[in-house]
């Protein structure tokens, strides 16, 4: 009996000793403060674009949420509300974004209406460009193929809110199962024969061929490179972990098993501050890649061979959706698994944490603005019905944050 008493006293002493010590733990926060700029209480947002005068625009892809019906591009206005942009009419194709008269249903082929916009970007001349995938999802969540006239690039003059250019992508560039995702601009006259600059676009298709698309902004001509090379595709067997959850995708059809989540290819894209290098990453990958832009602009008979031979792995940077560059050359990248935003420094090849906060998870899109801030959207994408267990677990509002760029960094100005 006395032995048991002694043992109990020893145990109590040990418990008291261990609980009185401070155990090291993850602080969960680092970097500069995050400012909440806008709360999305209505539709499901992806992109963000900020003009030199502070106007803000977002897109709402109809392919990622069938509820994004009212508009697919909007300007962010006061009181955390949005207004269809450039008009409610252009956001409302006659008969809807899906053509149900075809078998199977397909994206509507209206060149003068927005079908399903995946990206909005302000170029160095302070013009807004809208990248339309031409695709939309049925109420059951099936992403229909595009038809010619749907996939397009639209330029808007923000001085009078009018369209000044519409570039349609042919089906040899934007395939019916392509998913044109994000875009970056180099407006220097020297980069194209037309002298009007070039745009670089990622094709992040879940079903089709991934690659990089180029557009001559003067002629409207477009072409592809790196079609389905391993560097533009998701890593097979990829499983991300977000907020303590292993993320898997729903089955591709009835009665089929769940699949790996890494089914988006080349997605985030960033252009170096001098325009000489293009960076990209697949969502289903932790690796950052780059290529000299001259290899992408080349259209000679051996241009694809040279492009594939010029791809460089820049190492792992965490899981990211969008990418962005500032005037110091830093590449901003998400890091879903660590509630963080990282920066890759091409000058020394290192990745560092820029900001860390429990509110950060699926950082969809970045935009560095002329005010010296990097803006980014948080939209809980991995909680949509597309991912296991197949229920919508998103909690509104979705959020637009901003943080100050280090070293007085600002928007890249290639013109």
Long-range contacts (C-beta under 8 A, 24 or more apart in sequence): 28-339, 28-356, 28-357, 28-358, 29-356, 29-357, 29-358, 30-340, 30-353, 30-355, 30-356, 31-341, 31-353, 31-354, 31-355, 31-356, 31-357, 31-403, 32-355, 32-403, 32-404, 33-403, 34-355, 34-357, 34-359, 34-360, 34-401, 34-402, 34-403, 35-401, 35-402, 35-403, 36-399, 36-400, 36-401, 37-375, 37-400, 37-401, 37-402, 38-76, 38-80, 38-399, 38-400, 39-80, 39-397, 39-398, 39-399, 39-400, 40-80, 40-82, 40-379, 40-396, 40-397, 40-398, 40-399, 40-400, 41-80, 41-81, 41-396, 41-397, 42-70, 42-81, 42-82, 43-67, 43-68, 43-70, 43-71, 43-74, 43-82, 44-68, 44-379, 44-384, 44-394, 44-398, 45-364, 45-377, 45-379, 45-398, 45-400, 46-118, 46-119, 46-364, 46-365, 46-377, 46-379, 47-117, 47-118, 47-119, 47-120, 47-121, 47-182, 47-322, 47-364, 47-365, 47-367, 47-377, 48-120, 48-365, 48-366, 48-367, 48-375, 48-376, 48-377, 48-400, 49-120, 49-121, 49-122, 49-128, 49-367, 50-122, 50-367, 50-369, 50-371, 50-375, 51-122, 51-126, 51-128, 51-158, 51-369, 52-122, 52-126, 52-369, 52-370, 53-126, 53-158, 54-371, 55-158, 56-375, 56-400, 57-85, 57-120, 57-128, 58-82, 58-120, 58-377, 58-400, 59-117, 59-118, 59-119, 59-120, 59-130, 60-117, 61-116, 61-117, 61-118, 61-133, 62-97, 62-115, 62-116, 62-135, 62-136, 62-137, 63-116, 63-118, 63-133, 63-135, 63-136, 63-137, 63-143, 63-179, 64-137, 64-381, 64-384, 64-386, 65-137, 65-384, 66-136, 66-137, 66-138, 66-139, 66-140, 66-141, 69-96, 69-97, 72-97, 72-114, 72-115, 72-116, 72-117, 72-132, 73-114, 73-117, 73-120, 73-130, 76-400, 80-397, 85-161, 86-156, 86-161, 86-162, 86-163, 90-114, 97-136, 98-136, 98-138, 98-144, 99-147, 102-147, 104-144, 104-145, 105-138, 105-144, 106-144, 106-145, 106-146, 106-147, 106-176, 107-133, 107-134, 107-135, 107-136, 107-144, 107-145, 107-146, 107-147, 107-150, 108-136, 108-147, 108-150, 109-134, 109-147, 109-148, 109-149, 109-150, 110-149, 110-150, 111-149, 111-150, 111-152, 111-166, 111-168, 112-166, 114-154, 115-146, 115-150, 116-150, 118-179, 118-180, 118-181, 118-182, 119-180, 119-181, 119-182, 119-183, 119-365, 121-182, 121-183, 121-184, 121-185, 121-367, 122-367, 122-369, 123-185, 123-187, 124-185, 124-187, 124-411, 124-412, 124-413, 124-414, 124-415, 125-187, 125-415, 126-158, 127-155, 127-156, 127-157, 127-158, 127-164, 128-155, 128-156, 128-158, 129-153, 129-154, 129-155, 129-156, 129-183, 129-185, 129-199, 130-154, 130-155, 130-156, 131-180, 131-181, 131-182, 131-183, 131-201, 132-180, 133-178, 133-179, 133-180, 133-181, 134-174, 135-179, 141-385, 141-386, 143-206, 143-207, 145-176, 145-177, 146-174, 146-176, 146-177, 146-178, 147-176, 151-178, 151-180, 153-183, 153-199, 153-201, 153-215, 165-217, 165-220, 167-215, 167-217, 167-220, 167-222, 168-220, 169-213, 169-222, 170-222, 173-213, 173-222, 173-223, 173-224, 174-203, 174-213, 175-205, 175-208, 175-209, 176-208, 177-205, 177-207, 177-208, 178-203, 178-205, 178-208, 178-209, 179-203, 179-204, 179-205, 179-206, 179-208, 179-264, 180-213, 181-266, 181-267, 181-269, 182-267, 182-268, 182-269, 182-322, 182-323, 182-365, 183-269, 184-269, 184-270, 184-271, 184-278, 185-217, 185-271, 185-414, 186-271, 186-275, 186-293, 186-414, 187-217, 187-414, 187-415, 188-275, 188-414, 188-415, 191-275, 191-293, 191-297, 192-216, 192-217, 192-218, 192-219, 192-297, 193-218, 194-218, 194-219, 197-414, 197-415, 198-297, 200-269, 200-271, 200-278, 200-293, 200-296, 201-269, 202-232, 202-265, 202-266, 202-267, 202-268, 202-269, 202-280, 203-232, 203-265, 203-266, 204-264, 204-265, 204-266, 204-267, 204-282, 204-283, 205-265, 206-263, 206-264, 206-265, 210-265, 210-266, 210-282, 211-266, 212-266, 212-278, 212-280, 212-291, 212-296, 214-296, 214-297, 223-299, 225-295, 225-296, 225-303, 225-304, 225-307, 226-266, 226-291, 226-304, 226-307, 226-308, 226-311, 227-304, 229-308, 229-311, 231-287, 231-289, 231-311, 231-313, 232-265, 232-266, 232-280, 232-282, 232-289, 233-265, 233-266, 233-282, 233-284, 234-262, 234-263, 234-264, 234-265, 234-282, 234-283, 234-284, 234-285, 235-262, 235-282, 235-284, 235-285, 235-286, 235-287, 236-260, 236-262, 237-262, 238-262, 238-284, 238-285, 240-319, 240-336, 240-337, 240-382, 241-337, 242-336, 242-337, 242-361, 242-362, 242-382, 243-339, 243-361, 245-382, 247-382, 247-387, 247-388, 248-387, 248-388, 249-386, 249-387, 249-388, 250-385, 250-386, 250-387, 250-388, 250-390, 258-388, 260-284, 261-382, 261-387, 267-321, 267-322, 268-320, 268-321, 268-322, 268-323, 268-333, 268-334, 269-323, 270-323, 270-324, 270-325, 270-331, 270-332, 271-325, 271-412, 271-414, 272-325, 272-329, 272-346, 273-325, 273-326, 273-327, 273-328, 273-329, 273-412, 274-329, 275-414, 277-346, 279-314, 279-323, 279-325, 279-331, 279-344, 280-323, 281-317, 281-320, 281-323, 281-333, 283-319, 283-320, 283-321, 285-319, 286-316, 286-317, 286-318, 286-319, 287-313, 287-314, 287-315, 287-316, 287-317, 288-313, 288-314, 288-315, 288-316, 288-317, 288-323, 288-331, 288-333, 288-344, 289-313, 289-314, 290-314, 290-346, 314-344, 314-346, 314-349, 315-349, 315-351, 316-351, 317-342, 317-344, 317-351, 318-342, 318-351, 320-363, 321-362, 321-363, 321-364, 321-365, 321-381, 322-363, 322-364, 322-365, 322-366, 322-376, 323-366, 324-366, 324-367, 324-368, 324-374, 325-368, 325-412, 326-368, 326-374, 326-405, 326-409, 326-410, 326-411, 326-412, 327-368, 327-409, 327-410, 327-411, 327-412, 327-413, 328-405, 328-406, 328-407, 328-408, 328-409, 330-405, 330-406, 330-409, 332-366, 332-368, 332-374, 332-376, 334-360, 334-362, 334-363, 334-376, 336-361, 336-362, 336-363, 336-382, 341-376, 341-403, 343-406, 354-403, 354-406, 355-403, 359-399, 359-401, 368-405, 368-409, 368-410, 368-411, 368-412, 369-410, 369-411, 370-410, 370-411, 371-410, 372-404, 372-405, 372-408, 372-409, 372-410, 373-402, 373-403, 373-404, 373-405, 374-402, 374-403, 374-405, 375-400, 375-401, 375-402, 376-400, 376-401, 376-402, 377-401
